[in-house]
């Protein structure tokens, strides 16, 4: 039997609310790799760091460069602290860890287009600081590697979804409900090259922005506010007409596309329709649910022609009972489960995937569904800092 190795995964998603950490036991390598979640945790950023991340995309000039550098350092310190805290809780010495997989915090993403052959991204999070604080090698820069190969920048965890959830008989779709919603399509008996994956659009980020702005809460816990409101159909139709939903994959989006100017325009449209309070939260929650349903329907009528047998919800948005219920209703008769049904914690999957990416990088294995991202060929993702 292959020797067990331990990897630590750290993830900070588009919602920029904190760092998820997962400890993974890995046996084997490549497609034969088996992965077990050992422990996980999630620590919120202090409000001051969340605020700085929200305004970071607009920082310019010399002063802005200084602020971004300091923010990257502070994000790295928070990530290392979260990882070390998890190791302490699990009673695992840091020296027992082979490597750390770290997502960094993407604050800007430009996909390849007509005027630019390669995309570009700005990721904050100073992997060298994480390596120094944790005392172990850090694999990072997975998005940058996909962009350099001509991809859209991800979803870079789609190979990990294939590894964890592929099935010989069942067609499955994983839907990650983070700040941005992402879908990964795994046909029955799929090889990694058969995987389709792309960003659906906003996950919880628009809901969270409006909850913080109008209700002074970080998120809509359990979907209580949305469930108390009524969907404004004319506003919903306008929101679903957004150009991003009309573009075929591969495609990627980012938090900045659904905050700031987008929220300003959304509130202007909502005022026109007289939609406010709980009704507005219900409407933007339905926006996410409808976007997910349309994405799964797109796959069923496109390269993947089988209806999904199972839809697997992951991420903090799956804790929103109302949102998860709407997705479940819209995707019926597919069976919709949370990832807990498969033995993983809701908030752990993306961090666990980064532990897997660290293992693949250490093995120099191309854990890369390049067809899904639009890259020219499969590549070894990320770089290692010690």
Residue pairs with C-beta under 8 A, 6 or more apart in sequence:
1 27
2 27
2 28
2 29
2 32
3 27
4 25
4 26
4 27
5 25
5 26
5 27
5 98
5 359
6 23
6 24
6 25
6 26
6 38
6 92
6 96
6 97
6 98
7 23
7 24
7 26
7 97
7 98
7 99
7 100
7 101
7 355
7 356
7 358
7 359
8 21
8 22
8 23
8 24
8 83
8 86
8 87
8 97
8 99
8 100
8 101
8 134
8 136
8 355
8 358
9 21
9 22
9 23
9 24
9 100
9 101
9 102
9 350
9 351
9 352
9 353
9 354
9 355
9 356
9 357
9 358
10 19
10 20
10 21
10 79
10 82
10 83
10 100
10 101
10 102
10 103
10 130
10 351
10 354
11 19
11 20
11 21
11 22
11 103
11 350
11 351
11 353
11 354
12 18
12 19
12 20
12 75
12 79
12 103
12 104
12 105
12 125
13 20
13 103
13 178
13 179
13 180
13 315
13 350
14 106
14 178
14 179
14 180
14 203
14 205
14 254
14 255
15 178
15 179
15 203
15 204
15 205
15 208
15 255
15 316
16 45
16 50
16 53
16 54
16 105
16 179
16 255
17 44
17 45
17 50
17 179
17 208
17 218
17 316
18 42
18 43
18 44
18 45
18 78
18 82
19 42
19 43
19 45
19 78
19 79
19 82
19 83
20 40
20 41
20 42
20 82
20 347
20 348
20 350
20 351
21 40
21 41
21 42
21 43
21 82
21 83
21 85
21 86
21 351
22 37
22 39
22 40
22 86
22 345
22 348
22 351
22 352
22 354
22 355
23 37
23 38
23 39
23 40
23 86
23 87
23 90
23 92
23 355
24 35
24 36
24 37
24 38
24 352
24 355
24 356
24 359
25 35
25 36
25 38
26 33
26 34
26 35
26 36
26 355
26 356
26 359
27 33
27 34
28 34
29 359
29 360
29 363
29 365
30 360
30 363
30 365
30 367
31 163
31 192
33 163
33 356
33 359
33 360
35 163
35 164
35 352
35 355
35 356
37 343
37 344
37 345
37 348
37 352
38 90
38 92
39 86
39 89
39 90
39 92
40 86
40 345
40 347
40 348
40 351
40 352
41 82
41 85
41 86
41 89
42 82
42 347
43 78
43 81
43 82
43 85
44 50
45 53
45 75
45 78
49 71
49 74
49 75
49 78
52 67
52 71
52 74
53 71
53 75
53 105
53 107
53 124
54 259
56 67
56 68
56 71
56 107
56 124
57 107
57 108
57 256
57 260
58 260
59 65
59 67
59 68
68 107
68 122
68 124
71 124
72 105
72 124
72 125
72 126
73 126
73 129
75 104
75 105
75 124
75 125
75 126
76 125
76 126
76 127
76 129
76 130
76 133
77 129
77 133
79 102
79 125
79 130
80 129
80 130
80 133
80 134
81 133
83 100
83 130
83 134
84 94
84 133
84 134
87 93
87 94
87 97
94 134
94 135
94 136
95 135
95 136
97 134
97 136
98 136
98 137
98 358
98 359
98 362
99 136
99 137
99 138
99 139
99 358
99 359
99 361
99 362
99 384
100 130
100 131
100 134
100 136
100 137
100 138
100 139
100 358
101 138
101 139
101 140
101 353
101 354
101 355
101 356
101 357
101 358
101 359
101 361
101 382
102 125
102 127
102 130
102 138
102 139
102 140
102 354
103 125
103 140
103 142
103 350
103 354
104 123
104 124
104 125
104 127
104 140
104 141
104 143
105 123
105 124
105 125
106 121
106 122
106 123
106 143
106 254
106 255
107 122
107 123
107 124
107 255
107 256
108 120
108 121
108 122
108 254
108 256
109 119
109 120
109 121
109 143
109 153
109 252
109 253
109 254
110 116
110 119
110 120
110 121
111 119
111 152
111 153
111 251
111 252
112 118
112 119
112 147
112 150
112 151
112 152
112 374
113 119
117 150
118 147
118 148
118 150
119 147
119 151
119 152
119 153
120 147
121 143
121 144
121 147
121 153
123 140
123 141
123 143
123 144
125 140
127 138
127 140
127 141
127 385
128 138
128 385
130 138
130 140
131 137
131 138
131 385
131 386
137 362
137 384
137 385
137 386
138 358
138 384
138 385
138 386
139 357
139 358
139 361
139 362
139 382
139 383
139 384
140 382
140 383
140 385
141 381
141 382
141 383
142 154
142 156
142 354
142 357
142 381
142 382
143 153
143 154
143 156
145 156
145 368
145 379
145 380
145 381
145 382
145 383
146 152
146 153
146 154
146 156
146 368
146 370
146 373
146 375
146 379
146 381
147 153
148 379
149 368
149 370
149 375
149 376
149 377
149 379
150 374
150 375
150 376
151 250
151 370
151 373
151 374
151 375
152 198
152 250
152 251
152 252
152 373
152 374
153 252
153 373
154 182
154 197
154 199
154 252
154 373
155 176
155 182
155 184
155 197
155 198
155 199
155 252
155 372
155 373
156 357
156 368
156 373
156 381
157 184
157 350
157 353
157 354
157 357
158 184
158 195
158 197
158 369
158 372
158 373
159 192
159 195
159 357
159 360
159 367
159 368
159 369
160 352
160 353
160 356
160 357
160 367
161 174
161 184
161 186
161 195
161 197
161 353
162 184
162 186
162 190
162 192
162 195
162 369
163 356
163 367
164 342
164 344
164 349
164 352
164 353
164 356
165 172
165 174
165 186
165 312
165 342
166 172
166 186
166 190
167 186
167 188
167 189
168 188
168 189
169 188
169 189
170 188
170 309
170 310
171 185
171 186
171 187
171 188
171 304
171 306
171 307
171 308
171 309
171 310
172 186
172 308
172 309
172 310
172 311
172 312
173 183
173 184
173 185
173 186
173 296
173 299
173 308
173 310
173 311
173 312
173 334
174 183
174 184
174 186
174 311
174 312
174 314
174 339
175 181
175 182
175 183
175 200
175 292
175 296
175 311
175 312
175 313
175 314
175 327
176 182
176 183
176 184
176 203
176 314
176 315
176 349
176 350
177 203
177 204
177 288
177 292
177 313
177 314
177 315
177 316
177 317
177 318
177 320
177 323
177 324
178 203
178 204
178 315
178 316
178 317
178 350
179 202
179 203
179 204
179 205
179 208
179 255
180 199
180 200
180 201
180 202
180 203
180 205
180 253
180 254
180 255
180 258
181 199
181 200
181 201
181 202
181 203
181 288
181 291
181 292
181 295
181 317
182 197
182 198
182 199
182 200
182 203
183 197
183 198
183 200
183 292
183 295
183 296
183 299
184 195
184 196
184 197
184 372
185 195
185 196
185 197
185 299
185 304
185 308
186 194
186 195
187 194
187 304
187 306
188 306
188 309
192 369
192 378
193 369
193 371
193 378
194 371
195 369
195 371
195 372
196 249
196 299
196 302
196 303
196 304
196 371
196 372
197 249
197 369
197 372
197 373
198 249
198 250
198 251
198 252
198 295
198 372
199 251
199 252
199 253
200 291
200 292
200 295
201 242
201 244
201 245
201 253
201 258
201 287
201 288
201 291
202 258
202 284
202 287
202 288
202 291
203 288
203 315
203 317
204 219
204 288
204 315
204 316
204 317
204 320
204 323
205 255
205 258
205 259
206 258
206 259
206 262
206 263
206 266
206 284
206 287
206 288
207 219
207 220
207 226
207 281
207 284
207 285
207 288
207 320
207 323
208 218
208 219
208 220
209 258
209 259
209 263
210 263
210 280
210 281
210 284
211 217
211 218
211 219
211 220
211 225
211 281
212 218
213 263
214 276
214 277
214 280
215 225
215 281
219 316
219 320
220 226
220 281
220 285
220 320
220 322
221 319
221 320
222 319
222 320
222 321
222 322
223 285
223 320
223 321
223 322
223 323
223 324
223 325
224 322
225 278
225 281
225 282
226 278
226 281
226 282
226 285
226 320
226 322
226 323
227 282
227 321
227 322
228 278
228 282
229 277
229 278
229 279
229 280
229 281
229 282
229 283
230 279
230 282
231 279
231 282
231 283
231 286
232 270
232 273
232 274
232 275
232 279
232 280
232 282
232 283
234 273
235 269
235 270
235 273
235 275
235 280
235 283
236 283
236 286
236 287
236 290
238 269
239 266
239 269
239 283
239 284
239 287
240 287
240 290
240 291
240 294
244 251
244 253
244 257
245 291
245 294
248 298
248 302
249 298
249 372
250 372
250 373
250 374
252 373
266 284
270 276
270 280
270 283
275 283
285 320
285 322
285 323
285 326
286 326
288 317
288 323
289 323
289 326
289 327
289 330
290 330
292 327
292 330
292 331
293 327
293 330
293 331
296 308
296 311
296 331
296 334
299 308
300 306
300 307
300 308
307 333
307 334
308 331
308 334
309 334
309 335
310 334
310 335
310 336
310 337
311 327
311 328
311 331
311 334
311 335
311 336
311 337
312 336
312 337
312 338
312 339
312 341
312 342
313 324
313 327
313 336
313 337
313 338
313 339
314 338
314 339
314 344
314 346
314 349
314 350
315 346
315 347
315 349
315 350
316 346
316 347
317 323
317 324
318 324
318 338
318 339
318 346
319 346
324 336
324 338
327 336
328 336
338 346
339 345
339 346
339 349
340 346
344 352
356 367
357 367
357 381
357 382
358 382
360 366
360 367
360 380
360 381
361 367
361 380
361 381
361 382
361 383
361 384
362 384
364 380
365 380
366 378
366 379
366 380
366 381
367 380
367 381
368 375
368 378
368 379
368 380
368 381
369 378
370 376
370 377
370 378
370 379
